[in-house]
Amino acid sequence: MVSVFDLYKKYGKVAAIDGLSLDVGEGEIYGVIGPDGAGKTSLFRILATLLLPDGGRADVDGLDVVKDYRALRRRIGYMPGRFSLYQDLTVEENLRFFASVFNTTVERNYGLIKDVYSLLEPFKTRRAGKLSGGMKQKLALCCALIHAPRVLLLDEPTTGIDPVSRREFWQMLMALRREHGITILVSTPYMDEASWCDRISLMQNGRLLQTDTPEGICQRYADNLYAVRSDDMHRLSADLKGCPGVASAYAFGDSFHVTLPSDEAVRQLCERLARLGHTGVEVEKIPSSVEDCFMSLMRS
């Protein structure tokens, strides 16, 4: 449904997209995951026909994003990272305006948005600029869906909204795929959102580091990973990085995630931390997360 081959985009001497290739199947929820500056927005703007690539090719629903841009715009729904609707128009006015742009009506495609819009309907006369972050995202999703697109391109749709709204938003995407078969390509800087996707690509510096299912990504992690804690977490950060055998150490929630080569290295680490005056030391072997895999790929 979405096919990208050897895509390039530069801004001056900086390569935002550097020889990127990917394929998204019909009815798939595909996540592009990476930090700010990875090139996600440039990729999505190219797929949405808003930015011309400098090289390579991209097709969406069988149409070339450059040659067939007019026809393609009727088949895609695009939701940019920043809220881009008319803030001085009400919820209902925004929705009707975007329906008219595509020569359709809210009533004609209401079945596609009803589950999302039902949460917005009590606020339909409120100006969009007065909505909460989560409600703004729901309105933007409705406006992206109102012309019944075959492909949804969602660029960091959950950035800046609370965890509950983030979860609700992903549940809506799952329902859209399940009930209407819409293909969804979504970018996010939140590694924990990988679990909602069928497949993901980890992206950095305009390139895809690895592509697989979230479970497949984690299964490829080859290091021995441990969660390390002590009573003095602030000092632990510096002391871990100076320990022999520690390949990497970084903060993760209420612990530091540390890679060690063997059980013997764990014993040596505990002894060293004790000599440095640490108390309450805990070292627990743990499975890797997508974020751990990303950090490992960044080191390689």
N, C-alpha and C positions, 0 to 999 in steps of 0.2 A: 504493500500500500504506500509506503514511503521508501524510496531508494536513493541513496546518496553515494556517489563514487568520486573519490579523489578530489574532494572539494577544497578550494582555497579562498581565503579572503584576507587582505592586508589593509591596515591603516598606516600609511607611510611605510616604515620599515618593520612594523610590528605585525606578525602573522596571527590574526585572531582565529582563523581556521586554517589548519596546516595539513592538507592531504587527508582529510577525514572521509571515511566510508562507513555506511551503516544500512541495514535493511529492517524495516518494520512490517510485520505481517498484518493482514486484515483482521480487525477485531482485537488487536493486541493493545495492552497498556504498556508502553515502553518508556522507561525513565532515563533521562540524561542527567547524571549526577556529578556535580563538581562545584568548587568554590567560586566566588566572584572573580571575574577576569579569566575564567577558563575558556570562554568563547561560546557559551550556551546561547546567549541572546543573539549574537551574530548568526549562528546556525538557524535559529528559529525565525529570524527576520528574513533570511534567504528562503526558507521553506514557505513562508507566508507571502512571498513575492514582493517584499518591501525593501529588499536589498539585493543588489546584483553581486554574484560571486565573481572572483577574479580568475577562476579556473575550476575545472571539474564539471560535474553534472548532478542535478537533483531532480527527481520525479516524485510527484505526489498524486496518488490515484491515477497513475498512468499519464499524467500531463507534466511537461517540462516547465519548471518554475520560471524560466526566462521566456521561452517561445510562446507558452500557452497561459501566460499569467492572467489574462482576462477571464478565460473559462475556469481556471483553477480557483479564483477567488470566490466563486459561487459554491465550490465543493468543500472549502475549508472553513473552520471556525478558529479565529486567532484571538488569544487573550494575552496581551503583553504583561510584563512584570509590574509596571506601574498602572494604577487605576486611570483609565483613559476615557471614561464615559463623561457625559455632560453633567457636571456637578450641580448646575442651577436648574436642571430638569428633574422632575419627580421620577420615581422608580418606573411607574407606568409609562410616562412620556418617553423615557430612554428606550424602553422595550419596544414601543410602537414605532419610534423613529428608526431603530435599527432593522425592524421588520420591513419598513417601507423602503429602506435603502436596497434591499434584496427583492423588492416587488412582491412581498408576501404580507401576511397578517399574523398577528399573535394568535388569533383563533384557529388559523389553518394548522399551525404547528404546536398548538398548546400541549398536546399529548407528550411532546418531547421534553418540555420544560416544567410540567405541572408539579412534579415532586420537589423541584428546587424552588419554583415560584410560590408554592404554597407556604414556604417559610417567609417569603418576602411580602405576600399579599397584605398582611396587616399594616404594612408600611408603604403601600403603593402610592400614597399621595405625599410621601416625604421626599424632599430633595435628596438626590444621590449623595451630595456632599455632606449631608448630615447623618449618613448611615455609619454604623460601626465597620471596622475592617473586615470582619467576617461576612457581614451583609453586603458590603461592596463587592466582595469576591463572588458571592452568589448571584448578584445582579449582573456582573461582568460575564459569568458563565451563561446565564440565560440569554444575554445579548449575543454571545458567540454561537449559541445553539439555535436561535430563532429562525434561521433560514434552512434548518435541517442539513447541516454539513455531513459529509462522509468521514472527514478527518478533523480532529480537534488538536490544535497546537497551543499548548499552555506553557507559557514561559514564566517559571517561578510563581505559580498561582497562589502559594500559601505563605510567601514571604511577608513577615510583619503582622501575621494574625495569630491569635492565641491557640494553644494546643488543642482545645476542644473543637474550635472552628476548623483547624487543620484536619482533624480526624473526620469531621462531618463532610468536609469537602471531598476527601478521598473516597468516602463511602458513596457519595453522589457519583463520582467517576466510575466506581465499580458497577453501580446500578445502570448507568448509561451504557457501559459496555455489555452488560448482561442482558438488558432489556431491548436495546436498540442496535447492538452490534457496531457501535461507533469505534473507530480506531483512534487511540489517544496517545499522543506523544507529548510528554511533560518533562520540563526541566526543574531541578530543585537543588539548592545547596544543602538540604537536610538529608544526611545519610540514612537516618532512620526511616525515611519514607520509601526506601528501596523495597521494603517488604510488601508494599501495595502493588508493585509492578510485576508483570509477567517476565520481562527481561529488563536489564539495565546496562548502560554503558557508563563507565567512570571516565570523566573528562578532565583534562588539565592542559593548559598552554595550547589550545586549539586541536588537541589530539585525543583520541580515545585510548585509554590505557588498557582497558579490558571490557569485554562484553560477554554476558552470560545471564542466567537466572540469578536472583540474589543468593540462593542456596549454592549454586555452582561457583559463584565468586568466592564465597566463604570457604568452600571445600578446597579451593586451590591454595589457600593460605598454608604455607609450609613451615612456618616458625613455631616454636613453643612459646605460647603467650600466657602471661601471668598478670593478675591484678595485685598491686602492692600498696599497702597502707602502713602508716605508722601514726603515733600520737602527734608528731610534728610534720604535717604534710607540706608546709612551706619549705622547710629545710630539706625534706626528702627529695624534692625536685632536683636540687643541685647535687645532692649526694649520690642519687641514682646515676646521673650522667657521668660521674667520675668512677663508677664501679667497673672493674674488669669483667668482661663477659657480657655486659649489657649492650646489646646491639642497638636498641632504641628504647626510649622512655618518654611518654607524653601523658599529659593529664587527660583523664576520661571519667567524668562524673565525680564520684567520691574517692577515686583511686588513681594510680598511675598504671598504665598498661606498659608492660616491660617484656621484651623478647630476650630469652636466655637459651643457650645451646643444650643444656642438659640438667638433670636433677642435681648433679654435683655443683653446677653453677648456682643453683637455687640455694644450696647449703652455704656456699661461699658468700653469696649475697647477704644472707641472714646474719652470718658471722661478722661481715664487714659493717653492716648497719648497726649491729650491737656495739662494735668497737667505737663507732662514731657517736654513740650515746643515744641512739634511737630506742624507744620503748614502744610496746604494743605493736610490734611488727607483724603483719599478716601477708603471706604470699600464697595466692590461690591460682591454680591453673584454670584457665577459662577458654571457651570457644571464641573464635574470631567473629567480629561483626563486619559489616561492609566498610565502616569507617577504618577499622584496623587494616583491612585489605587495601584501602586507598592509601593509607599512610605507608604501607609496605611497598606498594608500587611506586610511590613518590621517591622512596629511598633507592630503588633499583635503577 
